[in-house]
Amino acid sequence: ACGSRCCPGRNNECWAPGAGGSRCYCDTYCEKTRDCCADQRAACRRTALDCVVGPWGPWSGCSSACGVGSQARGRHVAVPPRHGGRPCPDLKQRRGCLGDWLLCRAAK
């Protein structure tokens, strides 16, 4: 019933009549809200292509040469999601770091 109404993301127009006069949904967000149509997985996943990301790149240098700072790293999208496939995970990460204390001591 949902094959022609399968939609990526959250889309309230992708619905069909459900049990007891309620609506069931055929968007990929219905997995989170648990109101999917019975054939949602078969209809949407048959041609769905999940996001594929590349490996994490190296961490950047610490943003502070002396003291508390942060580092960042990223990765790229190798295959974007299509036809209701799973969305991409985070593409950036950040973590705390301490600058080079030897340089700090020498500066003082």
C-alpha positions in Angstrom: 0.0 0.0 0.0 2.9 2.4 0.7 5.1 1.7 -2.3 4.1 4.9 -4.2 4.1 7.0 -1.0 7.6 6.1 0.4 9.4 9.3 1.4 12.8 10.1 2.9 13.0 12.0 6.1 9.9 13.3 8.0 7.1 13.7 5.5 3.5 13.7 6.8 2.1 13.3 3.3 3.5 9.8 3.0 0.7 7.9 4.8 -2.0 5.3 4.2 -5.1 4.2 6.1 -4.2 2.0 9.1 -6.1 -0.1 11.5 -9.1 1.4 13.3 -9.2 4.5 11.0 -5.7 5.7 12.1 -2.9 6.7 9.7 0.3 4.8 9.2 3.3 6.5 7.7 5.7 5.5 5.0 8.5 8.1 5.6 11.8 7.0 7.1 11.0 9.0 10.3 8.2 6.6 11.1 10.8 4.1 12.5 11.5 6.6 15.3 7.9 7.5 15.9 6.8 3.8 15.6 3.8 4.5 13.3 5.0 2.9 10.1 2.8 1.1 7.7 3.2 -2.7 7.8 4.9 -2.8 4.4 7.0 0.3 5.0 10.3 -1.6 5.3 9.7 -3.7 2.2 8.5 -0.7 0.1 11.1 1.8 1.2 14.1 -0.4 1.8 13.8 -2.3 -1.5 15.4 0.6 -3.5 16.8 2.5 -0.5 20.5 3.4 -0.5 21.9 4.1 3.0 24.5 6.8 3.5 28.1 5.6 3.4 30.9 7.8 4.9 34.6 7.6 4.5 37.1 7.2 7.3 37.9 9.8 9.8 40.6 12.2 8.9 43.5 13.2 11.2 42.9 15.4 14.2 43.8 19.0 13.7 46.4 20.7 15.9 45.3 22.0 19.3 43.5 25.4 18.9 45.5 26.7 21.9 49.3 26.8 21.9 49.2 27.1 25.6 46.5 25.7 27.8 43.0 24.2 27.1 41.9 24.2 23.5 40.1 21.9 21.1 40.9 19.6 18.1 38.6 18.7 15.3 38.5 16.0 12.6 36.1 15.2 9.8 35.1 12.7 7.2 33.3 12.9 3.9 30.2 11.4 2.4 31.2 8.7 0.0 27.6 7.8 -1.0 24.7 10.1 -0.1 21.4 8.5 1.0 18.7 7.9 -1.6 15.1 6.7 -1.7 14.6 6.8 2.1 18.0 5.2 3.0 19.5 5.8 6.4 20.8 9.4 6.8 24.5 10.2 7.3 26.1 10.0 10.7 28.0 13.0 12.1 30.7 14.2 9.7 32.7 16.2 12.3 34.0 15.5 15.8 35.6 17.7 18.3 37.6 17.0 21.5 39.4 18.9 24.1 43.2 19.2 24.2 46.0 20.9 26.1 48.5 23.1 24.3 52.2 22.3 24.4 53.1 23.0 28.0 56.9 23.0 27.2 56.3 26.1 25.0 54.2 27.7 27.8 57.0 27.2 30.3 59.6 28.6 28.0 57.5 31.7 27.3 57.1 32.4 31.0 
